[in-house]
Amino acid sequence: MASKLYQCMQKIGEDIIANKEFLTDLDSAIGDADHGINMARGFTEVLQQLPQEEEDISVILKKTGMVLLSKVGGASGPLYGTAYMKAAGAVAGKKEITLEDGRNMMEAVIGGIKMRGKAERGEKTMLDALEPAFEALNKGIEAGDSPEDCLAHMCEAAKEGVEYTKTIRATKGRASYLGERSIGHQDPGATSSLITLEAIRAFYLEQIK
Amino acid sequence: MEKEEFALKKMINKPDDVVEEMLQGMIAAHPEYLKRVDGCDVVVRAGGSQGKVALVSGGGSGHEPAHGGYVGKGMLDAAVAGAMFTSPTPDQVYEAIKACDGGKGVLLVIKNYTGDVMNFEMAAEMAADEGIEVEKVVVNDDVAVENSTWTTGRRGIAGTIFVHKIAGACAEAGGDLQAVKAAAEKVIANVRTMGMAIAPCTVPAAGKPSFELGENEVEIGMGIHGEPGTHREEIRTVKETTDTLLEKIFAEGIYQEGDEVAVMVNGLGGTPLQELYLANLRVSEVLAEKNIKVAKTLVGNFMTSIDMAGYSVTLLKLDDELKKYLAAPADTPAFVQV
């Protein structure tokens, strides 16, 4: 029986792979038309290599990070690779994830991406989806909202963040070469981050059905 | 599905196999120069590299002969091939560093793209953890991009070949890691490139052109992955277009009357050599008018963009040191100088 986290990673991987063309099309508008191709290649490999029965969540996340690092390339490889490895560090040895753990993981993920990408929110990157999502999750937890509501707020904020990337110019990555011309297009990295968060939420809702 | 793949008019087998088969084909063509690091998308010198600082470069594939074609005496020690237009991953770069480190240290020559810089930096951190001395330089010669806080900085394009040549000669001459790095940085400070595209390139796995140009439209300042340039315009003569490229390069204020330069007129993959010579004719005329002496001219496909049609012009200002290293012998699959 595959572990829960394995199943969750499977859902994330399948959703990323299913959006291969969508992400690539977004990237062709402002980047180099390979985000979906690279992410799909990485997650195809993740799904093949993940130990299905492993119960230590940090082991699965770390392995995911290592595989993405070695298979994705481009800027997404080091960024998503770092993200999953940082997430692993936040839940070392755990077999279940609470909402609190989720918050700690996201905090570690955002810190890792900022460090590796030398980026801040507002530069039309993954961070524009992840930081608002983290804040919404945090707010939900503080307010004592149910896990369903917390995850719903988190995804809603990430979605708004993706919409926000349409209104700003890119100052990091290849999209920055476009200057003003990058305005009007949504960021592919923020979009794949949103897909990831939505997959997590969908997986959770499936579990409590 | 099978049919769709063949709808792509390219001489390939399967889109996903292009990089692997290209590497195998390169090794098959040049066994006297190149060998593969087992299990990696890395080529190193067939005879190995001993007793010198090693130079490692690489990047996404699609720029052939860059970078594997420049592995050999007087230039690189290893080249890492990423997926099409996609930076190689840290583990691959790390394997390249390990494969050619001879104890004198390794210089990474990185083209300035967000992904390349991150992946090579992670590899450098991994190698440093193993006690290997690693330094890096980041090439940013593309003047189509403003080097400001609003961008990720000027891109690295054809000028990178001059870094390989000159830093490679310095390493071959016995320069230590700091000297080789300094030579590379001197090239980077003095080299500028400006390109243009007539027609887009097609990444095999994407299956369609990476951008569209109107029938009579060209893009000035286009990057080597189809990144946007400064503007689009109606196609003009090669003389007028070359003048436009040179104006942007001269606006940098590096090249003055009385200077001595090296010139590269580089084809992007889909432009005939005869057109490159036409472009070079205009470059040589303009430089003569400005009383700038040309010490060396390279015309050909040195840093391509798959099948993109277009070209770039590169100028490198020389001093005695750079001139000496530029003139030194080199023997690689794509660059031979006796």
Boltz contact constraints between the chains, C-beta under 6 A:
constraints:
  - contact:
      token1: [A, 32]
      token2: [B, 85]
      max_distance: 6.0
  - contact:
      token1: [A, 32]
      token2: [B, 225]
      max_distance: 6.0
  - contact:
      token1: [A, 33]
      token2: [B, 206]
      max_distance: 6.0
  - contact:
      token1: [A, 33]
      token2: [B, 210]
      max_distance: 6.0
  - contact:
      token1: [A, 34]
      token2: [B, 86]
      max_distance: 6.0
  - contact:
      token1: [A, 37]
      token2: [B, 205]
      max_distance: 6.0
  - contact:
      token1: [A, 38]
      token2: [B, 86]
      max_distance: 6.0
  - contact:
      token1: [A, 70]
      token2: [B, 89]
      max_distance: 6.0
  - contact:
      token1: [A, 70]
      token2: [B, 91]
      max_distance: 6.0
  - contact:
      token1: [A, 73]
      token2: [B, 82]
      max_distance: 6.0
  - contact:
      token1: [A, 73]
      token2: [B, 83]
      max_distance: 6.0
  - contact:
      token1: [A, 73]
      token2: [B, 86]
      max_distance: 6.0
  - contact:
      token1: [A, 73]
      token2: [B, 87]
      max_distance: 6.0
  - contact:
      token1: [A, 73]
      token2: [B, 89]
      max_distance: 6.0
  - contact:
      token1: [A, 74]
      token2: [B, 86]
      max_distance: 6.0
  - contact:
      token1: [A, 74]
      token2: [B, 87]
      max_distance: 6.0
  - contact:
      token1: [A, 74]
      token2: [B, 115]
      max_distance: 6.0
  - contact:
      token1: [A, 75]
      token2: [B, 114]
      max_distance: 6.0
  - contact:
      token1: [A, 75]
      token2: [B, 115]
      max_distance: 6.0
  - contact:
      token1: [A, 77]
      token2: [B, 89]
      max_distance: 6.0
  - contact:
      token1: [A, 78]
      token2: [B, 118]
      max_distance: 6.0
  - contact:
      token1: [A, 78]
      token2: [B, 119]
      max_distance: 6.0
  - contact:
      token1: [A, 78]
      token2: [B, 122]
      max_distance: 6.0
  - contact:
      token1: [A, 171]
      token2: [B, 150]
      max_distance: 6.0
  - contact:
      token1: [A, 172]
      token2: [B, 152]
      max_distance: 6.0
  - contact:
      token1: [A, 173]
      token2: [B, 114]
      max_distance: 6.0
  - contact:
      token1: [A, 173]
      token2: [B, 152]
      max_distance: 6.0
  - contact:
      token1: [A, 174]
      token2: [B, 227]
      max_distance: 6.0
  - contact:
      token1: [A, 176]
      token2: [B, 151]
      max_distance: 6.0
  - contact:
      token1: [A, 176]
      token2: [B, 152]
      max_distance: 6.0
  - contact:
      token1: [A, 177]
      token2: [B, 145]
      max_distance: 6.0
  - contact:
      token1: [A, 177]
      token2: [B, 227]
      max_distance: 6.0
  - contact:
      token1: [A, 177]
      token2: [B, 228]
      max_distance: 6.0
  - contact:
      token1: [A, 178]
      token2: [B, 228]
      max_distance: 6.0
